[in-house]
């Protein structure tokens, strides 16, 4: 069945852009299943809110506020996933002192479901990342990093399938090319694989073999790059793959007040979202499935 996606315009009136002939209002409330996706990216060890005299982010952020927000949304809709698109480490003295232990312990208390790995998560090397894994009560997903011959081999999964209210949600991860960004001594024998090829194969497995109703990519590739760049961003990834419904991005610290709607290789809609950095915002995307599993959605960024 073809996917039919919708996205909310985040205006005061909360108007809907309808695509494919369906609108959210046409879904029968009794038969509709509601899935909420919450996400962060590039939090960079920011545990505390910014100070009141900060020139740009005064009093914003902080993991305690994020916890309060997440708890409230889970009470509103228990069928919620909390995801992160990488660069959890590096940016404050908390990382310098604790090496990532505090970040993973707090994210575990927030009950993150899955994360992907950003380039800064290698800042203490594969050994430093491995040492902190016991503190993480969530899954690490990366389909295009081959960790064979490193201590992280078998510690990172390519994807995971979640089931919420009978809806199967496949989530997989992608990481950016480490060469030139990370010292070879830090990532060691980690092999980078072309993300477009891996994404197409992995999302096909999730859609066709695992029979997922929703396929989500956690990407630390970056939002978009100039045509002359050899870097692959999320918009290019979406345009050259077939089965992805939502790309949750990171790396470029791009703030999107609402998800971008773009086209995949077959002309169908893909949502791409990224919420800046430092835990200042949390992305929220609500998916609604009717009895035939047609999809409607609305999305926005929430200031913490």
C-alpha positions as CSV (number, residue, x, y, z in Angstrom):
1,X,0.0,0.0,0.0
2,X,1.3,3.4,-0.9
3,X,2.2,5.7,2.0
4,X,0.1,8.9,2.5
5,X,1.8,11.5,4.6
6,X,0.6,14.8,6.0
7,X,2.3,17.6,7.9
8,X,0.9,20.2,10.2
9,X,1.6,23.9,9.4
10,X,2.8,25.3,12.7
11,X,0.7,28.5,12.5
12,X,-1.6,29.8,15.2
13,X,-4.5,28.2,13.4
14,X,-2.6,24.9,13.2
15,X,-3.9,24.4,9.6
16,X,-3.2,21.1,7.8
17,X,-1.5,20.7,4.4
18,X,-3.4,17.7,2.9
19,X,-1.8,15.4,0.4
20,X,-3.0,12.3,-1.4
21,X,-6.7,13.1,-0.9
22,X,-6.9,12.5,2.9
23,X,-7.0,14.9,5.8
24,X,-6.5,14.3,9.5
25,X,-10.1,15.4,10.1
26,X,-11.4,12.5,7.9
27,X,-9.9,9.9,10.2
28,X,-12.4,8.3,12.5
29,X,-11.3,9.0,16.1
30,X,-12.4,5.6,17.3
31,X,-10.4,3.7,14.7
32,X,-7.4,5.9,14.6
33,X,-4.1,4.9,16.2
34,X,-1.9,7.7,17.4
35,X,1.9,7.4,17.6
36,X,4.1,10.2,18.9
37,X,7.8,10.5,18.1
38,X,9.9,12.8,20.3
39,X,13.5,13.5,19.3
40,X,16.6,15.5,20.1
41,X,20.0,15.9,18.4
42,X,23.4,17.4,19.1
43,X,22.7,17.9,22.8
44,X,26.5,18.1,23.4
45,X,26.6,17.3,27.1
46,X,24.3,20.3,28.0
47,X,22.8,19.1,31.2
48,X,21.9,22.4,32.8
49,X,19.8,25.2,31.2
50,X,21.7,28.2,29.8
51,X,22.3,31.0,32.3
52,X,19.8,33.9,32.5
53,X,22.4,36.3,31.0
54,X,23.3,34.2,28.0
55,X,23.1,36.3,24.8
56,X,21.2,33.9,22.7
57,X,19.7,31.0,24.8
58,X,18.9,32.6,28.2
59,X,17.1,30.2,30.5
60,X,16.6,27.7,27.7
61,X,17.2,24.0,27.7
62,X,18.3,21.7,30.5
63,X,17.6,18.0,30.8
64,X,15.3,18.5,33.8
65,X,12.9,20.5,31.7
66,X,13.2,18.0,28.9
67,X,12.2,15.3,31.4
68,X,9.2,17.2,32.5
69,X,8.1,17.8,28.9
70,X,8.6,14.1,27.9
71,X,6.7,12.9,31.0
72,X,3.8,15.1,30.2
73,X,3.6,14.0,26.6
74,X,3.8,10.3,27.6
75,X,0.9,10.8,29.9
76,X,-1.0,12.3,27.0
77,X,-0.1,9.5,24.7
78,X,1.6,6.3,26.1
79,X,2.4,5.3,22.5
80,X,5.5,7.5,22.4
81,X,9.1,6.9,21.3
82,X,12.0,9.1,22.4
83,X,14.9,9.1,20.0
84,X,18.2,11.0,19.5
85,X,20.3,11.6,16.3
86,X,23.8,11.7,17.8
87,X,26.5,14.0,19.2
88,X,25.5,13.3,22.8
89,X,29.0,13.9,24.0
90,X,31.3,17.0,24.1
91,X,30.5,20.6,24.9
92,X,30.5,21.1,28.6
93,X,32.8,20.2,31.6
94,X,30.4,17.4,32.4
95,X,31.8,15.4,29.5
96,X,35.4,16.4,30.3
97,X,35.0,15.1,33.9
98,X,32.6,12.2,33.6
99,X,33.4,11.0,30.0
100,X,29.7,10.5,29.0
101,X,28.6,8.6,32.1
102,X,26.3,11.4,33.3
103,X,24.7,11.9,29.8
104,X,23.9,8.2,29.4
105,X,22.6,7.9,33.0
106,X,20.3,10.8,32.6
107,X,19.1,9.8,29.1
108,X,18.3,6.4,30.6
109,X,16.2,8.0,33.3
110,X,14.3,9.8,30.6
111,X,13.8,6.4,29.0
112,X,15.2,7.1,25.6
113,X,14.3,4.2,23.2
114,X,17.2,4.5,20.7
115,X,20.0,6.8,19.5
116,X,22.5,6.9,16.7
117,X,26.1,7.8,16.9
118,X,27.5,11.2,16.0
119,X,31.1,12.1,15.2
120,X,31.7,13.7,18.7
121,X,30.6,10.5,20.4
122,X,34.0,9.2,19.3
123,X,35.9,12.0,21.1
124,X,37.1,9.6,23.8
125,X,37.7,6.9,21.2
126,X,35.8,3.7,20.6
127,X,37.2,2.5,24.0
128,X,35.8,5.6,25.8
129,X,32.4,5.1,24.2
130,X,32.4,1.4,25.0
131,X,33.3,2.1,28.6
132,X,30.1,4.2,29.0
133,X,27.7,1.7,27.4
134,X,26.8,0.0,30.7
135,X,25.2,3.3,31.8
136,X,22.9,3.4,28.7
137,X,19.6,1.6,29.0
138,X,18.7,2.2,25.4
139,X,19.9,0.9,22.0
140,X,22.6,2.3,19.8
141,X,21.7,2.0,16.1
142,X,24.0,2.5,13.1
143,X,23.6,0.6,9.8
144,X,26.5,2.2,8.0
145,X,29.3,1.9,10.5
146,X,31.0,-1.5,10.5
147,X,32.6,-2.0,13.9
148,X,34.2,-5.3,13.1
149,X,37.7,-5.6,14.6
150,X,36.8,-2.9,17.2
151,X,35.6,-3.2,20.8
152,X,32.2,-2.0,19.7
153,X,31.6,-5.0,17.5
154,X,28.2,-6.5,18.4
155,X,27.4,-3.6,20.7
156,X,25.6,-1.5,18.0
157,X,22.6,-2.7,16.0
158,X,21.7,-1.6,12.5
159,X,18.0,-1.3,13.3
160,X,15.3,-2.1,15.9
161,X,11.6,-2.7,15.5
162,X,9.2,-1.2,18.1
163,X,5.5,-2.1,18.4
164,X,3.1,0.5,19.8
165,X,-0.6,-0.1,19.9
166,X,-0.2,-2.7,17.1
167,X,1.8,-0.4,14.9
168,X,5.2,-1.6,13.9
169,X,7.9,1.1,13.8
170,X,11.3,0.4,12.3
171,X,14.1,2.6,13.4
172,X,17.7,2.5,11.9
173,X,20.7,4.7,12.2
174,X,23.2,6.4,9.9
175,X,26.5,8.1,10.7
176,X,28.6,10.7,8.9
177,X,32.0,9.9,7.3
178,X,34.5,10.0,10.1
179,X,37.6,10.6,8.0
180,X,38.6,14.2,8.3
181,X,36.3,14.8,11.3
182,X,37.6,12.3,13.8
183,X,41.2,11.2,14.5
184,X,41.9,7.7,13.1
185,X,43.2,6.8,16.5
186,X,39.7,7.5,17.9
187,X,37.6,5.5,15.5
188,X,40.3,2.9,14.8
189,X,39.1,0.1,12.4
190,X,35.5,1.5,12.1
191,X,34.5,1.3,8.5
192,X,32.1,3.9,6.9
193,X,29.7,2.5,4.3
194,X,27.8,4.7,1.8
195,X,24.7,5.8,3.6
196,X,22.4,5.9,0.6
197,X,23.0,2.3,-0.3
198,X,22.7,1.1,3.3
199,X,19.6,3.2,3.9
200,X,17.9,1.7,0.8
201,X,18.7,-1.8,1.9
202,X,17.9,-1.4,5.5
203,X,14.6,0.5,5.0
204,X,13.5,-2.2,2.4
205,X,14.1,-4.9,5.0
206,X,12.1,-2.9,7.6
207,X,9.2,-2.2,5.2
208,X,9.0,-5.5,3.3
209,X,10.6,-8.2,5.5
210,X,9.8,-6.8,8.9
211,X,6.4,-5.4,7.7
212,X,6.8,-2.1,9.5
213,X,4.1,0.5,9.2
214,X,6.5,3.3,9.8
215,X,10.2,3.5,8.9
216,X,12.3,6.1,10.7
217,X,16.0,7.0,10.0
218,X,18.1,8.5,12.8
219,X,20.7,10.4,10.7
220,X,23.8,12.1,11.8
221,X,24.7,13.1,8.2
222,X,23.6,16.7,8.2
223,X,20.5,18.5,6.8
224,X,21.7,19.6,3.3
225,X,24.9,20.6,1.5
226,X,25.8,22.7,-1.6
227,X,25.7,20.9,-4.9
228,X,29.5,21.0,-5.3
229,X,30.0,19.2,-1.9
230,X,30.6,15.5,-1.8
231,X,28.8,15.2,1.5
232,X,25.5,13.4,1.6
233,X,22.8,15.2,3.6
234,X,19.3,14.2,4.7
235,X,17.5,15.8,1.7
236,X,19.7,13.9,-0.7
237,X,19.2,10.7,1.3
238,X,15.5,11.1,1.1
239,X,15.5,11.8,-2.7
240,X,17.5,8.7,-3.5
241,X,15.7,6.1,-1.3
242,X,12.3,4.6,-1.4
243,X,11.0,3.3,1.9
244,X,11.7,5.9,4.6
245,X,8.8,7.8,6.1
246,X,10.7,10.1,8.5
247,X,14.4,11.2,8.8
248,X,15.4,12.6,12.1
249,X,18.6,14.5,11.5
250,X,21.6,15.9,13.3
251,X,25.2,17.2,12.9
252,X,24.5,20.5,11.1
253,X,22.6,22.0,14.1
254,X,19.8,23.0,11.8
255,X,16.7,24.3,13.5
256,X,13.5,23.5,11.7
257,X,10.3,24.9,13.3
258,X,8.4,22.2,11.5
259,X,9.5,19.2,9.4
260,X,10.4,19.6,5.8
261,X,8.3,17.7,3.3
262,X,10.4,16.4,0.4
263,X,10.1,13.6,-2.2
264,X,11.7,10.2,-2.3
265,X,12.9,8.4,-5.4
266,X,9.3,7.4,-6.3
267,X,7.8,10.8,-5.8
268,X,6.3,10.0,-2.4
269,X,6.6,12.3,0.6
270,X,9.3,12.0,3.3
271,X,9.4,14.1,6.4
272,X,12.8,15.5,7.4
273,X,13.3,17.2,10.8
274,X,16.1,18.5,12.9
275,X,15.8,20.7,16.1
276,X,19.0,22.7,16.3
277,X,21.4,21.8,19.2
278,X,22.1,21.7,23.0
279,X,18.7,20.4,24.0
280,X,17.0,23.7,23.5
281,X,14.2,22.2,21.5
282,X,12.5,18.8,21.3
283,X,11.0,17.7,18.1
284,X,7.5,16.2,18.1
285,X,5.8,14.4,15.3
286,X,2.4,12.8,15.7
287,X,1.4,10.0,13.3
288,X,-2.2,8.9,12.9
289,X,-3.1,5.5,11.3
290,X,-6.6,4.7,10.2
291,X,-8.0,1.1,10.0
292,X,-6.2,0.7,6.6
293,X,-3.0,2.1,8.0
294,X,-3.1,5.2,5.8
295,X,-0.9,7.8,7.6
296,X,-1.5,11.4,8.5
297,X,1.0,13.4,10.5
298,X,1.6,16.8,12.1
299,X,4.9,18.1,13.5
300,X,6.6,20.9,15.3
301,X,9.6,21.9,17.5
302,X,9.0,22.6,21.2
303,X,11.2,25.0,23.1
304,X,12.3,23.4,26.4
